[in-house]
């Protein structure tokens, strides 16, 4: 029981870190366009991160993403020690990439850590991995930013053509207001998708400890606490990553901010519907690239995006290796 409590506390810490690590995804464009101040933006995002709980609970009625995360390793190979090591690895990688200002995926580091610890515990047997659940997540490392980029590109072109004869000053004023709506939608998608990943880990730990029989029996305080932690984390901000997302990839106007955030929200709601734990980071990065490409391809700083791509590709294997190393260390004491 003590180890279960430690795991739950670590899971909430990860959720909080996920919030401030990914705060940039929700607020980067709205801050860079000066629609809201940084403090107003994180408060705005945090409110809708938490509101996502009520949408997932009472409107959608199920937590598909949580189930996918909990099922990424076959149940018979899940132990509390495996979950503990996976969480420690995920927290370590998240803090390291946040310190460097790299918008890596909290989703993938959590899954990578979980898998790495499980494979190590089984003596290197990859049969512990539920590839049916894991492979769609891996595919969406590429698909999520591509979908975000294409949808943002199309939305931007549609908006530009509709507003071609509009008064520039009035149009910008309207788009600044609309950015509040699109940013709120993106925060809803972020909260709903990301908080569920921690719910999946906590549920897996409870099943392993015999506290509940399956993820469907997850007590209500788990999702409520997870959505609260990610909202509090978002309020803490992540200013290094805001700079990367909001200015280094391409310069974003209010019109383009609306397009990018709307695209990101659409993509996140799609992946949640499919039960795929996609990365908010990947989605909004692709969307920002998409709006930049409507001006000209050179408007996107592709050198920055290549660096981000390397971080995305390496996140799962590095998290897995960190979890394996952690498992060896923890095994000396537990």
Residue pairs with C-beta under 8 A, 6 or more apart in sequence:
1 209
3 80
3 81
3 84
3 209
3 334
4 80
4 205
4 206
4 209
4 211
6 84
7 80
7 83
7 84
7 87
7 201
7 202
7 205
8 202
8 205
10 84
10 87
10 88
10 91
11 87
11 198
11 201
11 202
11 205
11 226
12 198
12 225
12 226
12 229
13 91
14 87
14 90
14 91
14 94
14 106
14 110
14 198
14 201
15 195
15 198
15 226
15 229
15 230
15 233
16 229
16 230
16 232
16 233
16 236
17 91
17 94
17 95
17 98
17 106
17 233
18 94
18 106
18 194
18 197
18 198
18 230
18 233
19 46
19 49
19 194
19 229
19 230
19 231
19 232
19 233
19 234
19 235
19 236
20 98
20 233
20 234
20 235
20 236
20 237
20 238
21 94
21 97
21 98
21 106
21 233
21 238
21 241
22 103
22 106
22 190
22 194
22 234
22 238
22 280
22 281
23 42
23 45
23 233
23 234
23 235
23 236
23 237
23 238
23 241
23 242
24 103
24 237
24 238
24 239
24 241
24 242
24 244
24 245
24 246
25 103
25 186
25 190
25 245
25 264
25 280
25 281
25 283
25 284
26 41
26 45
26 48
26 49
26 183
26 186
26 187
26 190
26 234
26 280
27 36
27 38
27 41
27 42
27 44
27 45
27 183
27 237
27 242
28 241
28 242
28 244
28 245
28 246
28 284
28 288
29 179
29 183
29 245
29 246
29 252
29 256
29 257
29 260
29 261
29 284
29 288
30 36
30 41
30 44
30 179
30 180
30 183
30 257
30 261
31 37
31 38
31 41
31 242
31 246
32 242
32 246
32 247
32 251
32 252
32 257
33 176
33 179
33 252
33 253
33 254
33 257
35 41
35 176
35 179
35 180
35 183
35 254
35 257
36 44
36 180
38 237
38 239
38 242
41 183
42 234
42 235
42 236
42 237
43 235
44 180
44 183
44 184
44 187
45 183
45 187
45 190
45 234
46 187
46 231
46 232
46 234
46 235
47 187
47 231
48 184
48 185
48 187
48 188
48 191
49 187
49 188
49 190
49 191
49 195
49 227
49 230
49 231
49 234
50 191
50 227
50 228
50 230
50 231
51 188
51 191
52 187
52 188
52 189
52 190
52 191
52 192
52 195
52 227
53 191
53 192
53 195
53 223
53 224
53 227
55 188
55 192
56 62
56 63
56 192
56 196
56 223
56 272
57 223
60 192
60 272
63 196
63 199
63 200
63 215
63 218
63 223
64 196
64 272
64 273
64 274
64 275
65 192
65 193
65 196
65 197
65 200
65 271
65 272
65 275
65 276
65 277
66 196
66 197
66 199
66 200
66 203
66 215
66 218
66 223
67 200
67 215
67 275
68 133
68 136
68 137
68 200
68 275
68 276
68 277
69 110
69 111
69 114
69 196
69 197
69 199
69 200
69 201
69 204
69 277
70 200
70 201
70 203
70 204
70 207
70 215
71 130
71 133
71 200
72 111
72 114
72 115
72 129
72 130
72 133
72 134
72 137
73 82
73 114
73 115
73 118
73 128
73 129
73 130
73 204
74 127
74 128
74 129
74 130
75 204
75 207
77 118
77 121
77 122
77 128
78 118
78 204
78 207
78 208
79 121
79 208
80 205
80 208
80 209
81 117
81 121
81 327
81 330
81 331
81 334
82 114
82 117
82 118
82 121
82 327
83 114
83 117
83 201
83 204
83 205
83 208
84 117
84 330
85 113
85 116
85 117
85 120
85 323
85 326
85 327
85 330
86 110
86 113
86 114
86 115
86 116
86 117
86 118
86 201
86 323
87 110
87 113
87 201
88 113
88 322
88 323
88 326
88 330
89 109
89 112
89 113
89 116
89 117
89 319
89 320
89 322
89 323
89 325
89 326
90 106
90 109
90 110
90 112
90 113
90 114
90 319
90 323
92 322
93 104
93 109
93 113
93 315
93 318
93 319
93 322
94 104
94 106
94 109
97 103
97 104
97 311
97 315
98 238
98 240
98 241
99 240
100 240
101 240
101 241
101 243
101 244
102 241
102 244
102 307
102 308
102 311
103 241
103 244
103 245
103 281
103 285
103 308
103 311
104 281
104 311
104 312
104 315
105 141
105 279
105 281
105 282
105 312
105 315
106 194
106 197
106 279
106 281
107 137
107 193
107 194
107 197
107 277
107 278
107 279
107 280
108 137
108 141
108 279
108 312
108 315
108 316
108 319
109 315
109 316
109 319
110 197
110 198
110 201
110 319
111 134
111 137
111 197
111 277
111 316
111 319
112 315
112 316
112 317
112 318
112 319
112 320
112 323
113 319
113 320
113 322
113 323
114 201
114 323
115 128
115 129
115 134
115 316
115 320
115 323
116 319
116 320
116 321
116 322
116 323
116 324
116 327
117 323
117 324
117 326
117 327
118 128
118 129
119 125
119 126
119 128
119 129
119 320
119 324
120 323
120 324
120 327
120 328
121 128
121 327
122 128
136 274
136 276
137 276
137 277
137 278
138 316
140 271
140 276
140 278
140 279
140 282
141 279
141 282
141 312
141 313
141 316
144 267
144 271
144 278
144 279
144 282
144 283
144 286
145 282
145 283
145 285
145 286
145 289
146 286
147 267
147 270
147 283
147 286
148 263
148 264
148 267
148 282
148 283
148 284
148 285
148 286
148 287
148 290
149 263
149 286
149 287
149 289
149 290
149 293
150 290
151 263
151 266
151 267
151 287
151 290
152 259
152 260
152 262
152 263
152 264
152 286
152 287
152 288
152 289
152 290
152 291
153 290
153 291
153 293
153 294
155 259
155 262
155 263
156 255
156 256
156 259
156 290
156 291
156 294
157 294
159 255
159 258
159 259
160 255
160 294
163 171
163 255
171 255
172 253
172 254
172 255
175 253
175 254
175 255
175 257
175 258
176 254
178 254
178 258
179 254
179 257
179 258
179 261
182 257
182 258
182 261
182 262
182 265
183 257
183 261
185 261
185 262
185 265
186 261
186 262
186 264
186 265
186 268
186 284
187 234
188 265
189 264
189 265
189 267
189 268
189 269
189 272
189 280
190 268
190 280
191 227
191 230
191 231
192 268
192 269
192 272
193 268
193 271
193 272
193 277
193 278
193 280
194 230
194 280
195 223
195 226
195 227
195 229
195 230
196 223
196 226
196 272
196 277
197 277
198 226
198 229
198 230
199 218
199 222
199 223
199 226
200 215
202 218
202 222
202 226
203 212
203 215
203 218
203 222
204 215
206 212
206 218
206 222
207 213
207 214
207 215
212 218
212 219
244 304
244 308
245 284
245 285
245 288
246 252
248 301
248 304
249 285
249 288
249 289
249 292
249 300
249 301
249 304
249 305
250 288
250 289
250 291
250 292
250 299
250 300
250 301
251 292
251 299
252 260
252 288
252 291
252 292
256 291
256 292
256 294
259 287
259 290
259 291
260 284
260 287
260 288
260 290
260 291
261 284
261 287
263 283
263 287
263 290
264 280
264 283
264 284
264 287
267 278
267 283
267 286
267 287
268 278
268 280
268 283
271 277
271 278
271 283
279 312
281 312
282 312
285 305
285 308
289 300
289 305
292 299
292 300
293 299
293 300
